[in-house]
Amino acid sequence: MSNDRLIQEIAKAYENSPAVQKLLRSTALLPPELRAMFESLAQLTTVTLQARMKSFDDKLKTAATDLERDGVCVIPAVFDTAEIDAMRGGVFRALLDANPTGKYRNGGKVQYVGKGDNAVPSIMFWPTLISTSLNGIRVDPRMAAIVAKFVGPNARQLNNQVYLRLPSEDDSFNWHQDIMFRQPIEDHPRIEETYLQTIVAIDDVTADNGGIEFIMGSHKFGKLPFKAEQRSHLRSFSDDDLPQELRDLERKVPQLEAGDMMLWGVLTAHASRPNRTTRTRLTYMNGFCAVESAKDWPIYSEDGVVVEHADNAMIPRDY
Ligand SMILES: O=C(O)CCC(=O)C(=O)O
């Protein structure tokens, strides 16, 4: 690729980045030897990025096959160790800046489990509104590519939350499908097809630290009645509450390494048992649907371009 063509390609790829545009404009002013050095560095970076995106595209193809077949899939090693460490730091920072008793739209509402002095944070809602690092992951090009592939170019964000799942807190989730959170259903046209739930593993996730268990292929059974739809039954796991239709299907607790992502659909039955280890089980959840599948909730992307800052005014007031 000629150097001029390369500069044009970089300019196009980063058309929304004022910093890159400024840098590119200033290369024209560089003395020829410095410009040549800049161009060869840019070439190297482009080749590396292209190779990385190609292997990421291959991972997405495999993920699409698994998601269609099982209703859940794992994309390995999406984020690297440094990014995960920064994310973990972002969670603790956000907890300090949180609005524990606020609304979702304030960013950092905290739900606790346990009573009195023994209550510990369990879920932090919409931390992206108060955390640069967690917002960075939410709008990262890899997250954007996943949303574009599975939801489409015009998406809304329906949830953004960190699960802390501290050791021995005894919290759990009973069998359910996420469609239970999307009521009234008439306000969510085609949500069965356009919804995508995602988590990033910040810690390794295993069966004994509260890993999420899935019923493989359960998404093909449509919406089923789950006891967890009565909210008082949601936060206590009971195998007796798995609907009859799903009892003979294969079950799996996907093991995740920190940096992996897991995706599932709105009809995939899942549950999680208490964390019985001495380790935390931090996960960062971001859920999406096509723009027409919900009335409110912030726009995530428009014509494939990600909205960098979620509009908190679009988060319903009743949360
Ligand atoms: O993270 C977990 O343990 C379960 C979360 C879950 O099932 C949900 O939010 O729907």
The ligand as an SDF file (V2000), in Angstrom:
LIG
                    3D

 10  9  0  0  0  0  0  0  0  0999 V2000
  -24.2780  -13.0170   37.1750 O   0  0  0  0  0  0  0  0  0  0  0  0
  -25.0240  -13.8740   37.6030 C   0  0  0  0  0  0  0  0  0  0  0  0
  -24.7070  -14.6470   38.4910 O   0  0  0  0  0  0  0  0  0  0  0  0
  -26.3820  -14.0800   37.0200 C   0  0  0  0  0  0  0  0  0  0  0  0
  -26.8740  -12.8720   36.3320 C   0  0  0  0  0  0  0  0  0  0  0  0
  -28.1590  -13.1330   35.6400 C   0  0  0  0  0  0  0  0  0  0  0  0
  -28.5990  -14.2270   35.4920 O   0  0  0  0  0  0  0  0  0  0  0  0
  -28.9160  -12.0320   35.0960 C   0  0  0  0  0  0  0  0  0  0  0  0
  -28.6150  -10.8740   35.3990 O   0  0  0  0  0  0  0  0  0  0  0  0
  -29.8660  -12.3180   34.3300 O   0  0  0  0  0  0  0  0  0  0  0  0
  1  2  2  0
  2  3  1  0
  2  4  1  0
  4  5  1  0
  5  6  1  0
  6  7  2  0
  6  8  1  0
  8  9  2  0
  8 10  1  0
M  END
$$$$
